[in-house]
Amino acid sequence: MRTVDGRVAGRRGQATRQKLLDCLSEMLSSSPYRDVKVIDVARKAGTSPATFYQYFPDVEGAVLEIADQMAAEGAGLTELVEGRSWAGKSGWQTSQELVDGFLDFWKRHDAILRVVDLGAAEGDKRFYKIRMKILNSVNNSLADSIAELQSKGRVDKDVNPSAVAGSLVAMLAAVAAHQKGFTSWGVKQAELKPNLALLLHLGVTGRKPSK
């Protein structure tokens, strides 16, 4: 772990650096990204702006650090799809667990994901790569699952596995980002997940699930 000027950060330095990141994460949960200033993050962490600048070039640099840590955790979403069965009752379980895991991940990292989405939408390639890294952790394995079903004759030969997988992952991401909004439509969280899992199962297999 190095400082901005290339010096190796000691144990205390690393602890200070992490505290700054933790405070920034907390602030992003309650304040718009563009309103967060270095002086406010430093004050919340009980240190000075000069100390902040030892570890990060600016707020955006620190946000990218948090986003990278989150994307590394997001790679674990692959386990919800890779090598899982989509046949019979197992398929329904796979669908439910993927929806649960995906929505829970989004809920846990809601604040930083909103910043990543904003940066990606504005064309910032750094944020775009982070967003795609998270989505690819599910997309690639899902495309492989659909292609395997297709090779066994269980999915129509005209289906493009990558197109279907990409569409389903985009749906999951959109729903995950809009979870709070469903309550205004009269949809409870407990109702959202099974219905989203049903759409996912239909999309992958072309069949209603065996429950």
KEKE-3310 file (N, C-alpha, C; in steps of 0.2 Angstrom, whole numbers, plus 5000, padded with zeros to 4 digits):
npx = (5004:5004:5007:5001:5013:5021:5027:5029:5015:5014:5007:4999:4996:4990:4978:4973:4970:4960:4950:4947:4941:4930:4923:4920:4912:4901:4896:4892:4881:4872:4873:4873:4884:4892:4892:4900:4915:4933:4937:4926:4926:4938:4937:4927:4933:4942:4954:4965:4963:4976:4981:4972:4975:4987:4985:4975:4971:4960:4942:4936:4945:4946:4933:4934:4942:4935:4925:4932:4935:4922:4918:4927:4922:4910:4913:4911:4898:4897:4897:4884:4879:4888:4890:4878:4863:4849:4838:4822:4816:4828:4832:4823:4827:4840:4837:4830:4840:4850:4843:4840:4854:4859:4851:4852:4866:4866:4859:4867:4877:4872:4874:4887:4886:4877:4884:4894:4885:4881:4894:4897:4886:4889:4899:4912:4926:4932:4923:4913:4920:4921:4907:4904:4912:4906:4893:4897:4901:4890:4884:4892:4893:4879:4876:4884:4877:4864:4869:4873:4861:4855:4863:4859:4847:4836:4833:4828:4835:4837:4839:4850:4862:4871:4864:4852:4856:4863:4852:4844:4853:4854:4841:4840:4849:4843:4831:4836:4842:4831:4824:4818:4809:4798:4789:4781:4773:4765:4771:4778:4794:4795:4787:4792:4804:4801:4794:4802:4812:4804:4803:4816:4819:4810:4816:4829:4827:4815:4804:4790:4794:4797:4790)
npy = (4994:5010:5028:5043:5050:5039:5033:5019:5015:5013:5003:5011:5021:5014:5011:5023:5027:5017:5021:5034:5030:5022:5032:5040:5031:5030:5043:5045:5037:5046:5058:5068:5063:5073:5083:5080:5084:5085:5091:5088:5074:5072:5078:5071:5059:5062:5068:5078:5088:5088:5075:5067:5069:5063:5050:5049:5056:5064:5066:5058:5049:5042:5037:5028:5019:5013:5008:4998:4989:4985:4979:4968:4960:4958:4949:4937:4934:4926:4913:4910:4906:4898:4882:4878:4869:4870:4862:4856:4856:4860:4870:4880:4883:4888:4900:4907:4909:4916:4928:4932:4934:4943:4955:4957:4960:4972:4980:4981:4988:5000:5014:5017:5010:5018:5029:5024:5020:5033:5038:5029:5031:5044:5042:5039:5030:5022:5020:5014:5002:4996:4994:4985:4974:4969:4966:4956:4946:4938:4938:4931:4918:4915:4915:4905:4894:4895:4892:4879:4872:4874:4866:4854:4853:4859:4872:4883:4883:4894:4904:4917:4915:4924:4936:4934:4932:4944:4953:4948:4950:4964:4967:4962:4971:4983:4982:4979:4991:4999:4995:5001:5009:5000:4999:5010:5006:4997:4985:4973:4969:4955:4950:4954:4947:4933:4934:4941:4930:4921:4927:4927:4913:4909:4916:4910:4896:4895:4890:4887:4887:4871:4869)
npz = (5000:4995:4997:4989:4984:4982:4993:5005:5014:5032:5045:5053:5044:5034:5041:5043:5030:5027:5036:5031:5019:5023:5030:5019:5012:5020:5020:5007:5007:5012:5006:4991:4978:4972:4981:4991:4999:5001:5013:5021:5022:5028:5040:5046:5047:5057:5054:5043:5028:5021:5025:5019:5006:5005:5002:4993:4976:4975:4979:4969:4966:4978:4978:4967:4972:4982:4974:4967:4976:4979:4967:4967:4977:4971:4961:4966:4964:4953:4957:4960:4948:4940:4935:4940:4941:4929:4928:4931:4948:4953:4945:4948:4961:4958:4951:4960:4970:4963:4961:4974:4979:4970:4971:4985:4985:4978:4986:4998:4993:4988:4988:4983:4971:4964:4962:4953:4942:4938:4934:4924:4915:4911:4903:4908:4907:4917:4927:4920:4916:4929:4932:4922:4925:4937:4931:4922:4930:4932:4919:4910:4914:4914:4901:4897:4903:4896:4883:4885:4889:4876:4868:4872:4867:4874:4874:4862:4846:4839:4848:4854:4865:4872:4870:4876:4889:4892:4892:4902:4913:4913:4916:4929:4935:4933:4940:4953:4956:4957:4968:4980:4974:4970:4980:4980:4970:4975:4978:4988:4995:4998:4988:4976:4974:4971:4959:4951:4950:4943:4930:4927:4926:4916:4906:4904:4903:4895:4900:4912:4930:4939:4954)
capx = (5000:5008:5004:5001:5020:5025:5030:5025:5011:5014:5001:4995:4994:4984:4972:4970:4968:4954:4946:4945:4937:4924:4919:4917:4906:4895:4894:4889:4874:4867:4874:4874:4891:4895:4892:4905:4921:4938:4938:4921:4928:4944:4934:4923:4938:4946:4961:4966:4963:4982:4982:4968:4979:4993:4982:4970:4972:4954:4937:4934:4950:4944:4927:4936:4945:4929:4921:4936:4934:4915:4918:4931:4917:4905:4915:4908:4891:4898:4896:4877:4877:4892:4890:4872:4858:4843:4833:4817:4816:4835:4832:4819:4831:4845:4834:4828:4846:4853:4839:4842:4861:4860:4847:4856:4873:4865:4856:4872:4882:4868:4877:4893:4883:4873:4890:4896:4880:4882:4900:4896:4881:4892:4905:4919:4927:4934:4917:4910:4924:4919:4900:4904:4915:4901:4888:4900:4902:4884:4882:4896:4891:4873:4877:4886:4871:4859:4872:4873:4854:4854:4866:4855:4840:4831:4832:4827:4841:4837:4841:4857:4863:4874:4859:4847:4860:4864:4845:4842:4857:4852:4834:4842:4852:4838:4826:4840:4843:4825:4820:4814:4803:4793:4784:4776:4769:4762:4774:4782:4800:4794:4783:4797:4809:4799:4791:4808:4815:4800:4805:4823:4819:4807:4821:4834:4824:4809:4798:4789:4798:4794:4791)
capy = (5000:5016:5035:5046:5051:5033:5030:5014:5016:5009:5000:5017:5024:5010:5011:5030:5027:5014:5025:5039:5026:5020:5038:5042:5027:5032:5050:5043:5035:5051:5065:5067:5062:5079:5087:5077:5087:5082:5093:5085:5067:5072:5080:5065:5054:5065:5070:5084:5087:5086:5068:5064:5070:5059:5043:5049:5062:5068:5062:5053:5044:5038:5033:5023:5014:5009:5004:4993:4984:4982:4975:4962:4956:4956:4943:4931:4932:4920:4906:4909:4903:4894:4875:4876:4866:4874:4857:4854:4860:4863:4876:4885:4885:4892:4906:4911:4911:4921:4934:4934:4936:4949:4960:4959:4963:4979:4984:4982:4993:5004:5021:5017:5008:5024:5034:5020:5021:5040:5039:5025:5035:5050:5040:5038:5023:5019:5018:5009:4995:4993:4991:4979:4969:4966:4962:4951:4940:4934:4938:4926:4911:4914:4914:4898:4890:4895:4888:4872:4870:4874:4860:4848:4853:4861:4879:4884:4884:4901:4909:4919:4914:4930:4941:4933:4933:4951:4956:4946:4954:4971:4967:4961:4977:4989:4980:4980:4999:5002:4991:5006:5012:4996:5000:5015:5003:4993:4979:4972:4965:4948:4948:4956:4942:4927:4936:4942:4924:4918:4930:4924:4906:4909:4919:4905:4890:4895:4886:4889:4882:4866:4871)
capz = (5000:4994:4997:4982:4981:4981:4999:5007:5020:5037:5048:5055:5038:5031:5045:5042:5023:5027:5039:5026:5014:5027:5031:5013:5010:5024:5017:5000:5008:5014:5003:4984:4977:4970:4987:4996:4998:5004:5020:5025:5023:5033:5047:5048:5049:5063:5052:5040:5021:5019:5026:5014:4999:5005:5000:4987:4973:4975:4981:4964:4966:4983:4976:4963:4976:4985:4969:4965:4982:4979:4961:4968:4980:4966:4957:4970:4961:4948:4961:4960:4942:4937:4937:4944:4937:4928:4927:4936:4954:4954:4941:4951:4966:4955:4949:4967:4974:4959:4962:4981:4979:4966:4974:4991:4984:4976:4992:5002:4990:4984:4988:4978:4964:4961:4959:4947:4937:4936:4930:4918:4911:4908:4898:4911:4906:4923:4931:4915:4917:4935:4931:4917:4929:4941:4927:4918:4934:4931:4912:4906:4917:4912:4894:4896:4905:4891:4878:4887:4888:4869:4865:4874:4864:4879:4872:4855:4842:4836:4853:4855:4873:4875:4870:4882:4896:4893:4893:4909:4918:4912:4919:4936:4937:4933:4946:4959:4957:4958:4973:4984:4970:4969:4986:4977:4965:4979:4978:4993:4994:4998:4982:4971:4972:4967:4953:4947:4949:4938:4924:4925:4924:4909:4901:4903:4901:4891:4903:4919:4934:4943:4961)
cpx = (5004:5004:5005:5008:5024:5028:5026:5022:5012:5007:4996:4992:4989:4978:4969:4967:4961:4949:4943:4940:4930:4920:4916:4911:4900:4892:4890:4882:4869:4868:4875:4882:4895:4895:4897:4912:4926:4938:4932:4923:4934:4941:4930:4928:4943:4953:4960:4965:4970:4984:4978:4972:4985:4991:4978:4971:4966:4948:4935:4939:4949:4938:4929:4939:4940:4925:4925:4935:4927:4915:4922:4926:4912:4906:4912:4901:4891:4896:4888:4874:4881:4891:4883:4867:4852:4837:4828:4817:4823:4835:4828:4823:4837:4843:4833:4835:4850:4849:4841:4849:4862:4857:4850:4862:4871:4863:4862:4877:4878:4871:4883:4891:4880:4879:4893:4892:4881:4888:4900:4892:4884:4898:4912:4920:4929:4928:4913:4913:4922:4912:4900:4907:4910:4896:4891:4901:4896:4883:4886:4894:4884:4872:4879:4881:4866:4862:4872:4866:4852:4857:4863:4848:4835:4830:4832:4834:4842:4839:4848:4858:4866:4868:4854:4850:4860:4857:4843:4846:4855:4845:4836:4845:4847:4833:4830:4841:4837:4821:4816:4808:4797:4787:4779:4771:4765:4765:4779:4789:4799:4790:4788:4801:4807:4796:4797:4812:4811:4802:4812:4823:4816:4812:4827:4832:4819:4803:4797:4792:4794:4795:4790)
cpy = (5006:5023:5038:5048:5045:5030:5024:5016:5011:5007:5006:5020:5021:5010:5018:5030:5023:5017:5031:5036:5024:5026:5041:5038:5029:5039:5049:5041:5040:5058:5063:5067:5068:5084:5085:5080:5084:5084:5090:5078:5067:5074:5074:5060:5056:5067:5076:5083:5085:5078:5064:5064:5066:5052:5043:5056:5067:5063:5057:5048:5039:5034:5027:5017:5009:5005:4998:4987:4981:4977:4968:4957:4954:4950:4937:4929:4927:4914:4905:4906:4898:4887:4873:4873:4870:4869:4856:4859:4863:4870:4882:4888:4890:4899:4910:4913:4916:4928:4937:4937:4943:4955:4962:4962:4971:4983:4985:4988:4998:5011:5021:5015:5014:5029:5030:5021:5028:5041:5035:5029:5041:5049:5039:5031:5019:5016:5013:5002:4992:4990:4985:4973:4965:4963:4956:4945:4936:4933:4932:4919:4910:4912:4907:4893:4889:4891:4881:4869:4869:4868:4854:4848:4856:4868:4879:4886:4891:4906:4910:4919:4921:4936:4940:4934:4940:4955:4954:4950:4961:4972:4967:4968:4983:4988:4981:4987:5002:4999:4995:5008:5007:4997:5005:5012:4997:4986:4978:4968:4958:4946:4949:4950:4936:4928:4938:4935:4920:4920:4927:4917:4905:4911:4914:4899:4890:4892:4889:4884:4877:4867:4865)
cpz = (5000:4995:4990:4979:4981:4987:5002:5014:5026:5040:5050:5049:5034:5035:5044:5035:5023:5030:5035:5021:5017:5028:5024:5011:5014:5022:5011:5001:5010:5010:4995:4983:4976:4975:4992:4994:5003:5011:5024:5027:5028:5040:5050:5051:5055:5060:5047:5032:5018:5020:5021:5007:4999:5002:4994:4983:4974:4978:4976:4964:4972:4982:4972:4967:4980:4980:4967:4970:4981:4973:4962:4972:4975:4961:4960:4967:4956:4951:4961:4953:4939:4940:4940:4938:4935:4926:4933:4942:4956:4951:4944:4957:4964:4954:4955:4970:4970:4961:4969:4981:4976:4969:4981:4990:4982:4982:4997:5000:4986:4983:4983:4971:4960:4958:4953:4941:4934:4932:4924:4913:4907:4904:4901:4911:4912:4927:4926:4916:4924:4935:4927:4921:4933:4937:4924:4923:4934:4923:4909:4908:4915:4905:4893:4898:4900:4885:4879:4886:4880:4866:4867:4871:4868:4878:4865:4851:4840:4842:4853:4863:4876:4875:4875:4888:4897:4895:4900:4914:4918:4916:4927:4939:4938:4939:4952:4961:4959:4964:4978:4980:4969:4975:4984:4972:4969:4979:4984:4991:4993:4992:4976:4969:4969:4960:4948:4945:4943:4931:4922:4923:4917:4904:4899:4900:4895:4894:4910:4924:4937:4950:4966)
residu = (MET:ARG:THR:VAL:ASP:GLY:ARG:VAL:ALA:GLY:ARG:ARG:GLY:GLN:ALA:THR:ARG:GLN:LYS:LEU:LEU:ASP:CYS:LEU:SER:GLU:MET:LEU:SER:SER:SER:PRO:TYR:ARG:ASP:VAL:LYS:VAL:ILE:ASP:VAL:ALA:ARG:LYS:ALA:GLY:THR:SER:PRO:ALA:THR:PHE:TYR:GLN:TYR:PHE:PRO:ASP:VAL:GLU:GLY:ALA:VAL:LEU:GLU:ILE:ALA:ASP:GLN:MET:ALA:ALA:GLU:GLY:ALA:GLY:LEU:THR:GLU:LEU:VAL:GLU:GLY:ARG:SER:TRP:ALA:GLY:LYS:SER:GLY:TRP:GLN:THR:SER:GLN:GLU:LEU:VAL:ASP:GLY:PHE:LEU:ASP:PHE:TRP:LYS:ARG:HIS:ASP:ALA:ILE:LEU:ARG:VAL:VAL:ASP:LEU:GLY:ALA:ALA:GLU:GLY:ASP:LYS:ARG:PHE:TYR:LYS:ILE:ARG:MET:LYS:ILE:LEU:ASN:SER:VAL:ASN:ASN:SER:LEU:ALA:ASP:SER:ILE:ALA:GLU:LEU:GLN:SER:LYS:GLY:ARG:VAL:ASP:LYS:ASP:VAL:ASN:PRO:SER:ALA:VAL:ALA:GLY:SER:LEU:VAL:ALA:MET:LEU:ALA:ALA:VAL:ALA:ALA:HIS:GLN:LYS:GLY:PHE:THR:SER:TRP:GLY:VAL:LYS:GLN:ALA:GLU:LEU:LYS:PRO:ASN:LEU:ALA:LEU:LEU:LEU:HIS:LEU:GLY:VAL:THR:GLY:ARG:LYS:PRO:SER:LYS)
# end
